[in-house]
Amino acid sequence: MSNPNPIGVFDSGIGGLTVVKALRDQLPNETIAYLGDTARVPYGPKSPETVQRYALELAHMLMHKNAKALVVACNTVSSVALPLLTRKFSVPVIGVIEPGARAALQATRIQHVGVIGTRATIRSGAYERALRASNNNLRVSSRACPLLVPLIEEGLLDDDVTDRVILRYVEPLLADGIDTLVLGCTHYPLLSAAIARVLGPEITLVDSAKNCASAVQETLDQQSLRSPSTKCGELRVAFTDSADNFLNVARDALQLNFGETELQPLP
């Protein structure tokens, strides 16, 4: 059994391309339809009800492209809309939080995990709930890092200013004694080298994008949804409004190859 239909991936903007990169690396035979809601980014300051409505609209747009699975490549959406999406659609729906939490639980040696993310993701407590669901004795230290996304979108991936901001954010987590840090925003893998440099080798980084891709592969295998092994997967990228300079930053940093992007107006 196999299914050649595309995997539908969506995000509030362009950061979810880190998940696409991980999917391309792990599942080269799969076609991916990516939809970034650049018309309404950022989602972080918006209410859970608004984020849920946006998520439903994007998921419906991908289902019209015959998506065989939906990947929520956004921590904010994963934190407030995943149960709703799972109820509404018959295809598998995979977010980034559960896979990241599972990987952190496996990585921590002293049962103390740090999480960094947007204000909305940290405020939701979604990572704490996912982590403590499996280990009630686990300590979780969380920190919102609102300046990191703008620095990434400016292309300041290897810059002294970015290093100082990272240090400012993670110093309290290091003082708390974490041994594992979850990158709880799909933009953050673009800063993984800089974050690892600031943290040092004693702290294990958990990249939610890579772990999400592994969860997608597992789900496709379990449900016999993999594309034929002879198929060469394509990458189709669409946005709800014009993309800014960050698209070039992401394309270069991730070494993703895709042609012209499509404009997909909102309904």
C-alpha positions in Angstrom: 0.0 0.0 0.0 1.2 3.5 -0.8 -0.2 7.0 -1.4 1.4 9.5 -3.7 -0.7 12.5 -2.5 1.2 15.4 -0.9 1.9 16.0 2.8 0.2 19.3 3.6 2.4 21.6 5.9 1.3 25.0 7.2 2.7 27.7 9.4 1.8 31.3 10.3 4.6 32.4 8.0 7.9 31.2 6.8 9.5 29.7 9.9 7.9 26.3 9.2 10.2 25.8 6.3 12.6 24.4 8.9 10.1 21.5 9.3 9.9 21.2 5.5 13.7 20.9 5.3 13.7 18.1 7.9 10.9 16.4 6.0 12.8 16.7 2.7 15.9 15.2 4.3 14.0 12.3 5.9 11.4 11.6 3.2 12.8 12.5 -0.2 10.1 10.5 -2.0 7.3 12.6 -0.6 5.7 15.6 -2.2 5.2 18.5 0.2 2.6 21.3 -0.2 3.6 24.2 2.1 1.3 27.0 2.9 2.5 30.0 4.9 0.0 32.6 6.2 2.1 35.6 5.5 -1.0 37.8 5.2 -1.7 37.4 9.0 1.6 36.6 10.6 2.4 36.8 13.5 0.0 34.5 15.3 1.7 34.9 18.7 -0.2 38.0 19.9 -3.6 36.7 18.7 -6.3 35.0 20.8 -6.6 31.2 20.8 -10.0 31.5 19.1 -8.5 33.5 16.3 -5.6 31.1 15.9 -8.0 28.2 15.7 -10.1 29.9 13.0 -7.0 30.6 11.0 -5.7 27.1 11.4 -9.0 25.6 10.1 -8.9 27.9 7.1 -5.3 26.9 6.2 -6.0 23.2 6.8 -9.1 23.3 4.5 -7.0 25.0 1.8 -4.4 22.1 2.0 -7.2 19.5 2.0 -8.3 21.0 -1.4 -4.9 20.0 -2.6 -5.6 16.4 -1.6 -3.3 16.3 1.4 -2.9 12.8 2.9 -1.6 14.2 6.2 -1.5 17.7 7.8 1.6 18.9 9.5 1.2 21.9 11.8 4.7 23.5 11.5 3.9 26.2 14.1 4.3 25.9 17.8 1.5 28.5 18.5 -1.0 26.6 16.4 0.1 23.3 17.8 -0.4 24.7 21.4 -4.0 25.8 20.9 -5.5 24.2 17.8 -4.3 20.6 17.4 -7.2 18.9 19.2 -9.7 20.9 17.0 -7.8 20.0 13.8 -7.7 16.3 14.8 -11.5 16.3 15.3 -12.3 18.1 12.1 -10.1 16.2 9.6 -10.0 12.5 8.8 -6.3 12.5 7.8 -3.5 12.3 10.4 -2.6 15.7 12.0 0.9 16.0 13.4 2.1 19.0 15.4 5.6 20.0 16.7 5.1 20.0 20.4 4.5 16.3 21.2 7.5 15.1 19.1 9.7 17.7 20.7 8.6 16.8 24.2 9.2 13.1 23.6 12.7 13.8 22.4 13.5 16.0 25.4 12.3 13.3 27.8 14.7 10.8 26.2 17.6 13.3 26.2 17.5 14.7 29.8 19.8 13.0 32.3 18.7 14.9 35.4 15.0 15.3 34.6 15.2 19.1 34.1 14.3 20.5 30.7 14.3 24.1 29.5 11.9 25.4 26.8 12.3 28.6 24.8 9.6 29.9 22.4 7.3 32.8 21.6 5.2 34.4 24.3 2.1 32.6 23.0 3.7 29.2 23.1 5.2 29.7 26.6 2.0 31.3 27.9 0.0 28.3 26.7 2.0 25.8 28.9 1.7 23.2 26.1 5.3 21.9 26.4 5.0 21.7 30.2 1.8 19.6 29.9 3.3 17.4 27.2 6.5 16.8 29.2 4.8 16.2 32.5 2.2 13.9 31.0 4.9 11.3 30.8 7.0 12.2 33.8 5.2 14.1 36.6 8.5 14.6 38.5 10.2 16.4 35.6 11.3 20.0 36.2 10.5 22.4 33.4 11.9 25.9 33.1 10.4 28.0 30.3 11.4 31.3 28.8 9.7 33.5 26.2 12.3 34.9 23.7 10.4 37.6 21.7 13.5 39.2 20.1 14.8 36.0 18.5 12.4 35.8 15.6 13.0 39.4 14.4 16.8 38.8 14.5 16.4 35.6 12.5 14.2 37.3 9.9 16.8 40.0 9.6 19.3 37.3 8.7 21.5 37.9 11.8 22.1 34.2 12.3 25.9 34.5 13.0 26.2 37.9 14.8 27.5 39.2 18.1 24.2 41.0 18.8 22.2 37.7 18.4 24.7 35.9 20.6 24.2 38.5 23.4 20.4 38.3 23.1 20.5 34.5 23.3 22.7 34.6 26.4 20.4 37.2 28.0 17.5 34.8 27.5 19.1 31.5 28.4 21.1 32.7 31.4 18.2 32.2 33.9 17.6 28.6 32.5 21.3 27.8 32.9 21.2 29.2 36.5 18.2 26.9 37.1 20.3 23.9 36.1 18.7 22.6 33.0 20.6 19.9 31.0 18.3 19.9 27.9 16.8 22.8 25.9 13.8 22.5 23.6 13.8 24.9 20.6 10.1 25.6 20.9 9.7 27.8 17.8 10.1 26.6 14.2 12.3 29.7 13.5 14.8 28.7 16.1 16.6 25.8 14.3 18.1 28.5 12.1 19.9 29.6 15.3 20.8 26.2 16.5 24.6 26.7 15.9 24.5 30.0 17.7 22.4 28.7 20.6 24.7 25.6 21.0 27.7 27.9 21.0 26.2 30.0 23.8 25.1 27.0 25.9 28.2 24.9 25.6 28.5 21.1 25.1 26.9 20.1 28.4 23.4 21.2 27.3 21.5 19.0 24.8 19.5 20.9 22.2 16.2 19.4 21.0 15.2 20.5 17.5 11.4 20.3 17.3 11.5 20.5 13.5 13.6 17.3 13.1 11.6 15.4 15.7 8.3 16.5 14.0 9.7 15.0 10.7 10.4 11.7 12.5 6.9 11.7 13.8 5.5 12.2 10.3 7.6 9.3 9.0 6.4 7.1 11.8 2.7 8.0 11.1 3.0 7.5 7.4 4.6 4.1 7.9 1.9 3.0 10.5 -0.9 4.0 8.2 0.6 2.8 4.9 0.6 6.3 3.5 4.2 6.5 2.2 4.7 7.5 -1.5 6.1 4.9 -3.8 9.9 4.5 -3.4 10.3 5.1 -7.1 8.7 8.6 -6.8 10.8 11.7 -6.6 9.1 14.1 -4.2 8.4 17.7 -5.2 8.2 20.9 -3.0 5.4 23.3 -3.7 5.4 26.5 -1.7 2.5 28.9 -1.4 1.8 32.0 0.7 -1.3 34.0 1.5 0.5 37.3 0.7 3.8 38.3 -0.7 6.8 37.0 1.2 9.5 39.4 2.6 13.3 39.1 2.6 13.1 36.3 5.2 12.2 33.9 2.4 15.7 34.4 0.9 17.3 34.0 4.4 15.4 30.7 5.0 16.1 29.4 1.5 19.8 30.1 1.7 20.3 28.9 5.3 18.3 25.7 4.8 19.6 25.1 1.3 16.0 24.4 0.2 15.4 24.2 -3.6 12.1 25.4 -4.8 11.1 27.5 -7.8 8.5 30.2 -8.0 6.2 30.5 -5.0 2.4 30.6 -5.5 0.1 33.2 -4.1 -2.8 31.5 -2.4 -5.4 34.1 -1.5 -7.5 33.5 1.7 -11.1 32.5 1.1 
